[in-house]
Amino acid sequence: MTAGLIGDAASRPARIHAALATLVPETIELIDESHKHIGHAGARDGRGHFALKIVSSAFRGASAIARHRLIYVALGDLMQTDIHALSIVALVPEDAR
């Protein structure tokens, strides 16, 4: 494991879910796609590749860029210690139906 990583790769999704709880999501779908990036230069540091679909009223009135920023703020240090790449779909409840 790379120095500086918190915990192990198996507990990453739980830490990500816990961090995103600050956005009071209705749903979170988090897929670990790290296995698709084995050998990729960005995967050598031990951080993961994830696809995220999150539905939250916290995104209401926010642009796509603002929604992503809210997610990055919620994830905080996880973006430096656990996540190498994050694909994001951030929706308000009415757009998720």
C-alpha positions as a printed Julia matrix, in Angstrom:
97×3 Matrix{Float64}:
   0.0    0.0     0.0
   1.21   3.5    -0.77
   2.24   5.61    2.2
  -0.36   8.17    3.13
  -3.37   6.07    2.22
  -5.9    5.74    4.99
  -7.03   2.18    5.65
  -7.3   -0.37    2.89
  -8.95  -0.43   -0.52
 -11.84  -2.56    0.78
 -12.92   0.17    3.18
 -12.74   3.0     0.62
 -16.38   2.78   -0.47
 -17.52   3.01    3.16
 -15.36   6.1     3.72
 -16.66   7.67    0.5
 -20.28   6.98    1.47
 -19.68   8.45    4.93
 -18.12  11.61    3.48
 -20.96  12.09    1.0
 -23.54  11.79    3.81
 -22.98  15.51    4.46
 -24.92  16.14    1.21
 -27.92  14.22    2.62
 -28.28  12.1    -0.51
 -31.46  10.25   -1.41
 -29.36   7.69   -3.24
 -25.7    6.95   -3.86
 -24.5    4.46   -6.44
 -20.75   4.01   -6.17
 -18.92   1.61   -8.45
 -15.27   0.77   -7.91
 -13.76   0.62  -11.39
 -10.16   0.31  -10.21
  -9.81  -3.15  -11.75
 -10.23  -1.56  -15.19
  -7.14   0.57  -14.63
  -4.55  -1.98  -13.52
  -1.25  -0.98  -15.09
  -2.51   2.55  -15.81
   0.05   5.16  -14.76
  -2.49   6.89  -12.51
  -3.29   3.66  -10.69
   0.28   3.09   -9.5
  -0.15   5.32   -6.47
  -2.72   2.88   -5.02
  -5.7    5.23   -5.18
  -8.96   4.02   -6.74
 -11.05   4.81   -9.79
 -14.77   5.24   -9.09
 -18.03   6.03  -10.88
 -20.53   7.92   -8.72
 -24.21   8.63   -9.25
 -25.64  10.7    -6.42
 -29.1   12.21   -5.98
 -29.48  15.04   -3.49
 -31.61  18.12   -2.9
 -28.34  19.86   -2.01
 -27.73  20.21   -5.76
 -30.94  22.15   -6.4
 -30.18  25.35   -8.31
 -26.49  24.45   -8.73
 -24.77  24.1   -12.1
 -23.02  20.84  -12.98
 -19.67  22.38  -12.04
 -21.04  23.61   -8.7
 -22.46  20.14   -7.99
 -19.05  18.58   -8.63
 -17.43  21.13   -6.34
 -19.88  20.25   -3.56
 -18.92  16.61   -3.97
 -15.19  17.37   -3.93
 -15.61  19.47   -0.78
 -17.57  16.66    0.88
 -14.9   14.12   -0.05
 -12.13  16.39    1.22
  -8.84  14.58    1.77
 -10.17  11.36    0.23
  -9.48  12.96   -3.16
  -5.8   13.06   -2.18
  -5.51   9.79   -0.27
  -8.0    7.3    -1.75
  -9.46   8.52   -5.05
  -7.43   8.92   -8.23
 -10.35   9.31  -10.64
 -14.03  10.0   -10.08
 -16.72   9.99  -12.75
 -19.73  11.93  -11.43
 -23.44  12.07  -12.22
 -25.03  14.45   -9.71
 -28.8   14.88   -9.87
 -31.59  16.55   -7.96
 -34.45  14.2    -6.98
 -36.83  15.38   -9.71
 -34.23  14.67  -12.41
 -33.61  11.15  -11.1
 -37.16   9.97  -11.6
